[in-house]
Amino acid sequence: MKKNFGALLIMGAFSTLSADVLVQQPSVWNGNGSNVSVGYTDEESAAGNGFQAFDNFSIAAGGAINQVSWVGLYINQTVFLNEPPNTTNWDIDFYGDNAGVPGALLSDTNLASSGVSSQILGTGSFGGSTFTMYEFTANIPEFDAAAGTTYWFSPFSHNPDESAKFIWVQGTGGDGSAYDHGMSSGSVSGNFVLPVDLAFSMSNVPEPSTFVLAGVGIGLAALLRKRIRQMS
């Protein structure tokens, strides 16, 4: 059977051109039933009440971020029990740094919950109760992070009410510091430095057209080499 080498080379390009992970802060939670350690409320109700959490990061060589992931759970804080997700939409925000705290808003991407993929990772122990652990992933317009510059990241959940609150859980691998501010009727009501990292990752994922063009380029180069050998 005659093989289509061009198609095979394009398939090979798909397998070799993968996401470039730029920031990685995995959760302290490390498997089904294990301890979540701590987590912080990162949601705002329709009435404008809640808390927004932030964590800082920098990329030594810089990079274009177009995909972010974060890990958390949902809680009914009145009875401290597990709840299903009730996020209606997310704000995926990047801020500048202002003397060690979040500064000016640099990028804001608002996505409906249906536009953010979610994966159940397992269960975790949090405050003596068992909770479902989720990883959320969003594709966003490219955010170009300059080399060695500190930024702040916040995946901010918006909920219809406060019956179930999103908790962004502890991560590891950063500088051991994060930030939270309280929200009351849509205004900031308090600021808190958090002595932990939060769980998230950031990547640059090549666009599908990049895969195709790379595959076509590799295929054409191989065919050209074959034609030259035949002519010589």
BAFI-625176 format. One record per residue (C-alpha): residue number from 1; x, y, z; chain; residue in one letter. Coordinates in pm, 1 decimal. Each point is the difference from the previous one (the first is absolute). Layout:
BEGIN
+-----+----------+----------+----------+-------+------+
:  nr :        x :        y :        z : kette : rest :
+-----+----------+----------+----------+-------+------+
: NUM :        X :        Y :        Z :     A :    A :
...
+-----+----------+----------+----------+-------+------+
***
This chain:
BEGIN
+-----+----------+----------+----------+-------+------+
:  nr :        x :        y :        z : kette : rest :
+-----+----------+----------+----------+-------+------+
:   1 :      0.0 :      0.0 :      0.0 :     A :    M :
:   2 :    137.7 :    342.5 :    -96.1 :     A :    K :
:   3 :     45.3 :    225.9 :    301.7 :     A :    K :
:   4 :    -87.3 :    369.4 :      4.8 :     A :    N :
:   5 :    320.7 :    137.5 :    152.4 :     A :    F :
:   6 :   -128.6 :    357.8 :     -6.3 :     A :    G :
:   7 :   -299.1 :    -97.0 :    216.3 :     A :    A :
:   8 :    224.3 :   -199.4 :    233.5 :     A :    L :
:   9 :    234.2 :    294.7 :     41.2 :     A :    L :
:  10 :   -289.6 :    233.4 :     75.9 :     A :    I :
:  11 :   -123.0 :   -244.8 :    264.7 :     A :    M :
:  12 :    350.0 :     -6.3 :    140.6 :     A :    G :
:  13 :      2.5 :    377.5 :     24.1 :     A :    A :
:  14 :   -323.2 :    -12.5 :    203.0 :     A :    F :
:  15 :    163.2 :   -237.9 :    246.4 :     A :    S :
:  16 :    323.9 :    195.9 :     40.4 :     A :    T :
:  17 :   -132.5 :    357.7 :     15.8 :     A :    L :
:  18 :   -153.0 :     -2.7 :    348.1 :     A :    S :
:  19 :    -90.3 :    258.1 :    264.0 :     A :    A :
:  20 :    287.1 :    191.8 :    156.1 :     A :    D :
:  21 :    -65.1 :     16.7 :    377.3 :     A :    V :
:  22 :    116.1 :    342.3 :    119.3 :     A :    L :
:  23 :   -114.9 :     -4.2 :    364.6 :     A :    V :
:  24 :    -78.8 :   -305.0 :    214.0 :     A :    Q :
:  25 :   -127.3 :     11.1 :    359.0 :     A :    Q :
:  26 :   -158.1 :   -342.3 :     66.9 :     A :    P :
:  27 :   -252.5 :    -41.3 :    281.2 :     A :    S :
:  28 :    110.7 :   -121.9 :    341.5 :     A :    V :
:  29 :   -286.1 :   -249.9 :    -32.5 :     A :    W :
:  30 :    168.6 :   -301.0 :   -160.6 :     A :    N :
:  31 :   -262.2 :   -262.5 :    -68.0 :     A :    G :
:  32 :   -340.6 :   -142.3 :     79.4 :     A :    N :
:  33 :    -90.4 :     49.9 :    366.5 :     A :    G :
:  34 :    316.8 :    190.6 :     92.2 :     A :    S :
:  35 :     12.7 :    322.8 :    197.7 :     A :    N :
:  36 :    -71.4 :    323.7 :   -186.8 :     A :    V :
:  37 :    181.6 :    202.2 :    269.7 :     A :    S :
:  38 :   -140.6 :    354.8 :    -31.9 :     A :    V :
:  39 :   -200.7 :    192.4 :   -256.6 :     A :    G :
:  40 :   -142.7 :    346.7 :    -43.4 :     A :    Y :
:  41 :   -334.9 :    131.0 :   -120.8 :     A :    T :
:  42 :     24.1 :    133.9 :   -354.3 :     A :    D :
:  43 :   -354.3 :     93.4 :   -101.4 :     A :    E :
:  44 :   -248.0 :    283.4 :    -15.2 :     A :    E :
:  45 :   -377.5 :    -32.1 :     23.3 :     A :    S :
:  46 :   -244.1 :    189.2 :   -218.7 :     A :    A :
:  47 :    -36.3 :    243.8 :    292.3 :     A :    A :
:  48 :    372.9 :     80.1 :    -23.0 :     A :    G :
:  49 :    100.6 :   -176.9 :    322.3 :     A :    N :
:  50 :    288.9 :   -241.8 :     39.9 :     A :    G :
:  51 :    378.6 :    -13.6 :    -32.7 :     A :    F :
:  52 :    242.1 :     14.7 :   -291.1 :     A :    Q :
:  53 :    327.4 :   -194.5 :     26.0 :     A :    A :
:  54 :    321.3 :     70.3 :   -192.5 :     A :    F :
:  55 :    338.9 :   -167.5 :    -33.1 :     A :    D :
:  56 :    317.5 :    146.2 :   -143.2 :     A :    N :
:  57 :    233.5 :   -149.0 :   -257.8 :     A :    F :
:  58 :    285.7 :     86.9 :   -230.6 :     A :    S :
:  59 :    154.6 :   -173.4 :   -301.2 :     A :    I :
:  60 :    379.6 :     26.5 :    -19.4 :     A :    A :
:  61 :     13.1 :      7.5 :   -380.3 :     A :    A :
:  62 :   -347.4 :    147.1 :    -51.3 :     A :    G :
:  63 :   -268.5 :   -163.4 :   -212.2 :     A :    G :
:  64 :   -343.8 :     24.6 :   -158.9 :     A :    A :
:  65 :   -267.5 :   -158.2 :    221.1 :     A :    I :
:  66 :   -312.6 :   -123.6 :   -176.9 :     A :    N :
:  67 :   -119.8 :   -277.9 :    231.4 :     A :    Q :
:  68 :    -42.6 :     -2.4 :    378.6 :     A :    V :
:  69 :   -113.2 :   -266.4 :    247.8 :     A :    S :
:  70 :    -87.7 :     18.7 :    369.1 :     A :    W :
:  71 :   -116.3 :   -242.4 :    269.8 :     A :    V :
:  72 :   -272.6 :     37.6 :    260.3 :     A :    G :
:  73 :   -322.0 :   -118.5 :    160.7 :     A :    L :
:  74 :   -348.0 :    130.0 :     83.3 :     A :    Y :
:  75 :   -126.2 :     31.4 :    354.9 :     A :    I :
:  76 :   -314.7 :     85.1 :    190.0 :     A :    N :
:  77 :    172.0 :    194.2 :    277.2 :     A :    Q :
:  78 :   -309.4 :      6.0 :    221.0 :     A :    T :
:  79 :     18.3 :   -376.2 :     56.3 :     A :    V :
:  80 :    353.4 :    -53.9 :   -142.3 :     A :    F :
:  81 :   -108.4 :   -262.2 :   -253.0 :     A :    L :
:  82 :     74.8 :    -79.8 :   -363.3 :     A :    N :
:  83 :   -201.9 :    177.8 :   -269.3 :     A :    E :
:  84 :    -12.7 :    -35.4 :   -380.5 :     A :    P :
:  85 :    145.1 :    287.9 :   -206.7 :     A :    P :
:  86 :   -230.2 :    300.3 :    -32.5 :     A :    N :
:  87 :    229.6 :    238.9 :   -191.6 :     A :    T :
:  88 :   -190.6 :    184.1 :   -272.7 :     A :    T :
:  89 :    308.4 :    169.5 :   -146.2 :     A :    N :
:  90 :    371.6 :     52.3 :     67.7 :     A :    W :
:  91 :    220.6 :    307.7 :    -23.6 :     A :    D :
:  92 :    350.5 :   -112.0 :    -97.4 :     A :    I :
:  93 :    204.3 :    299.1 :    113.8 :     A :    D :
:  94 :    363.9 :    107.7 :    -14.2 :     A :    F :
:  95 :    125.8 :    292.5 :    207.2 :     A :    Y :
:  96 :    326.0 :    185.8 :     26.8 :     A :    G :
:  97 :    196.4 :      9.1 :    324.7 :     A :    D :
:  98 :    -16.2 :    297.6 :    234.8 :     A :    N :
:  99 :    265.5 :    -33.3 :    270.3 :     A :    A :
: 100 :    -83.6 :   -363.8 :     69.2 :     A :    G :
: 101 :   -379.0 :     11.7 :    -40.7 :     A :    V :
: 102 :   -228.3 :     -8.5 :   -307.3 :     A :    P :
: 103 :     15.8 :    324.4 :   -198.5 :     A :    G :
: 104 :   -165.9 :    113.5 :   -320.4 :     A :    A :
: 105 :   -225.0 :   -237.9 :   -193.5 :     A :    L :
: 106 :    187.8 :    -96.6 :   -317.8 :     A :    L :
: 107 :   -229.4 :   -260.1 :   -155.9 :     A :    S :
: 108 :   -354.8 :   -116.9 :     70.3 :     A :    D :
: 109 :   -164.3 :   -291.3 :   -182.7 :     A :    T :
: 110 :   -359.1 :    -74.2 :     95.5 :     A :    N :
: 111 :   -113.2 :   -354.7 :    -81.2 :     A :    L :
: 112 :   -331.7 :   -172.7 :     61.0 :     A :    A :
: 113 :     38.3 :   -317.1 :    205.4 :     A :    S :
: 114 :    -77.5 :   -196.9 :   -316.9 :     A :    S :
: 115 :    311.9 :    152.5 :   -158.6 :     A :    G :
: 116 :    227.5 :   -135.3 :    274.7 :     A :    V :
: 117 :     71.5 :   -372.3 :     10.1 :     A :    S :
: 118 :    -18.9 :   -178.0 :    334.6 :     A :    S :
: 119 :    138.6 :   -334.7 :    107.6 :     A :    Q :
: 120 :    -76.5 :   -187.8 :    321.3 :     A :    I :
: 121 :    334.9 :   -101.2 :    147.9 :     A :    L :
: 122 :   -133.0 :   -201.5 :    294.9 :     A :    G :
: 123 :    -88.9 :     78.6 :    359.9 :     A :    T :
: 124 :    191.5 :    189.1 :    264.2 :     A :    G :
: 125 :    -16.9 :     49.9 :    373.8 :     A :    S :
: 126 :    -56.6 :    363.4 :     91.6 :     A :    F :
: 127 :    -77.6 :    108.0 :    356.4 :     A :    G :
: 128 :   -103.7 :   -353.4 :     93.0 :     A :    G :
: 129 :   -253.2 :    -38.8 :   -283.8 :     A :    S :
: 130 :     28.6 :   -161.8 :   -342.8 :     A :    T :
: 131 :    -16.0 :    216.8 :   -310.4 :     A :    F :
: 132 :      8.5 :    -53.5 :   -374.8 :     A :    T :
: 133 :    319.9 :    140.8 :   -150.5 :     A :    M :
: 134 :    -22.3 :    176.5 :   -336.0 :     A :    Y :
: 135 :    255.7 :    121.8 :   -250.5 :     A :    E :
: 136 :   -121.4 :    278.3 :   -228.7 :     A :    F :
: 137 :    170.5 :     88.1 :   -328.2 :     A :    T :
: 138 :    -58.9 :    306.4 :   -217.3 :     A :    A :
: 139 :    137.6 :    105.3 :   -336.5 :     A :    N :
: 140 :     51.7 :    376.2 :     -1.0 :     A :    I :
: 141 :    131.1 :    271.7 :   -232.7 :     A :    P :
: 142 :    379.7 :      7.9 :     23.7 :     A :    E :
: 143 :    140.1 :    182.1 :    300.0 :     A :    F :
: 144 :    362.7 :     91.7 :    -70.7 :     A :    D :
: 145 :    195.4 :    -24.7 :    323.9 :     A :    A :
: 146 :    327.4 :    193.2 :     -8.3 :     A :    A :
: 147 :    313.5 :   -177.5 :    119.7 :     A :    A :
: 148 :     56.8 :      9.7 :    374.9 :     A :    G :
: 149 :   -301.8 :    223.7 :     67.7 :     A :    T :
: 150 :   -239.7 :    -67.6 :    288.6 :     A :    T :
: 151 :   -369.7 :    -32.7 :    -85.9 :     A :    Y :
: 152 :   -308.3 :   -107.2 :    194.1 :     A :    W :
: 153 :   -253.1 :   -257.3 :   -123.6 :     A :    F :
: 154 :   -361.6 :    -37.9 :    112.1 :     A :    S :
: 155 :   -262.2 :   -247.4 :   -133.2 :     A :    P :
: 156 :   -303.8 :    173.2 :    154.6 :     A :    F :
: 157 :   -325.7 :   -194.8 :     32.3 :     A :    S :
: 158 :   -335.5 :    177.5 :    -28.8 :     A :    H :
: 159 :   -292.8 :   -179.4 :    164.2 :     A :    N :
: 160 :   -372.4 :     78.2 :     19.0 :     A :    P :
: 161 :     10.3 :    -14.8 :    382.6 :     A :    D :
: 162 :    222.2 :   -108.6 :    287.3 :     A :    E :
: 163 :   -151.2 :   -345.0 :     56.6 :     A :    S :
: 164 :    307.2 :   -161.1 :   -160.4 :     A :    A :
: 165 :    334.8 :    178.3 :      0.5 :     A :    K :
: 166 :    301.2 :    -75.9 :   -216.0 :     A :    F :
: 167 :    314.9 :    -69.4 :    202.7 :     A :    I :
: 168 :    336.4 :     31.8 :   -178.5 :     A :    W :
: 169 :    226.7 :   -251.8 :    171.2 :     A :    V :
: 170 :    359.8 :     11.0 :    113.6 :     A :    Q :
: 171 :    279.9 :    -66.6 :   -246.4 :     A :    G :
: 172 :    375.8 :    -27.1 :     16.8 :     A :    T :
: 173 :    297.2 :    122.1 :   -199.1 :     A :    G :
: 174 :    -46.2 :    376.4 :     20.7 :     A :    G :
: 175 :    129.1 :    254.3 :    249.5 :     A :    D :
: 176 :   -230.6 :   -108.5 :    284.5 :     A :    G :
: 177 :   -219.5 :    309.8 :    -16.6 :     A :    S :
: 178 :   -337.6 :     86.9 :   -152.6 :     A :    A :
: 179 :   -266.5 :    266.7 :     52.3 :     A :    Y :
: 180 :   -371.8 :     34.5 :     63.9 :     A :    D :
: 181 :   -237.3 :    288.9 :     29.5 :     A :    H :
: 182 :   -351.4 :      9.8 :    135.8 :     A :    G :
: 183 :   -293.1 :    119.3 :   -210.7 :     A :    M :
: 184 :   -310.3 :    169.3 :    137.8 :     A :    S :
: 185 :   -271.7 :    119.8 :   -239.4 :     A :    S :
: 186 :    256.0 :     -0.7 :   -280.5 :     A :    G :
: 187 :    263.3 :    207.0 :    182.6 :     A :    S :
: 188 :    322.7 :   -108.5 :    167.3 :     A :    V :
: 189 :    -55.8 :    -19.5 :    375.5 :     A :    S :
: 190 :    329.2 :   -146.8 :    123.0 :     A :    G :
: 191 :    341.5 :   -127.1 :   -108.5 :     A :    N :
: 192 :    183.5 :   -309.5 :    119.9 :     A :    F :
: 193 :    345.7 :   -142.1 :    -67.1 :     A :    V :
: 194 :    -15.3 :   -381.1 :    -19.8 :     A :    L :
: 195 :    305.7 :   -198.1 :    118.8 :     A :    P :
: 196 :    -35.7 :   -271.2 :   -268.0 :     A :    V :
: 197 :     20.6 :    -69.9 :   -371.2 :     A :    D :
: 198 :   -317.0 :    -82.9 :   -192.8 :     A :    L :
: 199 :    -39.1 :   -283.7 :   -252.3 :     A :    A :
: 200 :     18.2 :    100.9 :   -367.1 :     A :    F :
: 201 :    195.8 :    -42.3 :   -321.2 :     A :    S :
: 202 :     52.8 :    207.8 :   -315.1 :     A :    M :
: 203 :     93.2 :   -118.9 :   -347.1 :     A :    S :
: 204 :     53.0 :    105.4 :   -356.7 :     A :    N :
: 205 :   -195.7 :   -238.0 :   -223.2 :     A :    V :
: 206 :     71.8 :     21.0 :   -376.0 :     A :    P :
: 207 :   -303.1 :     84.9 :   -210.4 :     A :    E :
: 208 :   -134.0 :   -281.5 :   -225.6 :     A :    P :
: 209 :    115.4 :    194.4 :   -307.1 :     A :    S :
: 210 :    354.6 :    -10.3 :    140.2 :     A :    T :
: 211 :    -14.0 :   -378.4 :     12.5 :     A :    F :
: 212 :   -125.7 :    -23.5 :   -355.7 :     A :    V :
: 213 :    253.6 :    245.8 :   -140.8 :     A :    L :
: 214 :    283.1 :   -173.8 :    182.4 :     A :    A :
: 215 :   -114.5 :   -335.7 :   -132.8 :     A :    G :
: 216 :    -32.0 :    129.7 :   -354.9 :     A :    V :
: 217 :    343.4 :    161.7 :     22.8 :     A :    G :
: 218 :    160.2 :   -320.1 :    124.9 :     A :    I :
: 219 :   -179.1 :   -201.4 :   -267.1 :     A :    G :
: 220 :    109.6 :    233.2 :   -281.1 :     A :    L :
: 221 :    359.6 :     -4.7 :    122.6 :     A :    A :
: 222 :      0.8 :   -380.6 :     -0.6 :     A :    A :
: 223 :   -149.1 :    -15.1 :   -348.6 :     A :    L :
: 224 :    256.8 :    251.9 :   -127.0 :     A :    L :
: 225 :    285.7 :   -205.2 :    141.0 :     A :    R :
: 226 :   -145.0 :   -312.9 :   -163.3 :     A :    K :
: 227 :    -32.2 :    180.5 :   -337.4 :     A :    R :
: 228 :    362.3 :    121.7 :     19.1 :     A :    I :
: 229 :    123.3 :   -354.2 :     71.6 :     A :    R :
: 230 :   -193.3 :   -131.8 :   -300.2 :     A :    Q :
: 231 :    151.5 :    265.7 :   -226.3 :     A :    M :
: 232 :    358.3 :    -59.8 :    113.8 :     A :    S :
+-----+----------+----------+----------+-------+------+
***
